[in-house]
């Protein structure tokens, strides 16, 4: 289109539209998980807390107008239970991929990570300041975690070019994926609230485009807060 110097022109946008080479990912953290006693059988894979069920219901209601061509989840109960309403409303099955699992915590697994966080354990506090998943005894480690999650999401993208999918996973996994594609050293670089949506468009032509991050307005407004 030819324009002369007297014509008013609109502000440009850099938003990339969904095309046949682009997959839109709704990266969703599971709802709040149940409280657990560290070391108990349920601590390895807690289900949703009652508040988590409400969060998952609010998520499903918010996304009800959205076309989804697939719904994926890790095998852990809290993620699969969050994904189930999204799939059921569209007549889809939840596709399980174990590589979408949360960071494998080694000696801090089965509720020990929670216990240390809750009591302000100095070793946990020192570790948390690093912003990465290295340094946990027997843990998976940050680089391996990123590689696992990036590979899992890459397989989903390859199946859904030109489509939109929901990937219900975990806060650590969403942080790992986004940090990897953006080249950020700190894996824990952003807040990932329960049932928040981080929208990424991944294109073979231009790579990653972040549309939204940690969008949890169906639960509360993260800018205004819960006290307004």
Secondary structure, DSSP 8 states (H G I E B T S, - for coil): ----TTS------------TTEEEEEEEE---B----TTSGGGGS--B-HHHHHHHHHHHHHGGGS--SEEEE-SSHHHHHHHHHHHHTTT--EEE-GGG-----GGGTTTHHHHHHHHT-HHHHHHHTT-SSTTSTT---HHHHHHHHHHHHHHHHHH-TT-EEEEEE-HHHHHHHHHHHHT-S-S--S---TT-EEEEEEETTTEEEEEEEEE-TTT--TTT-S--
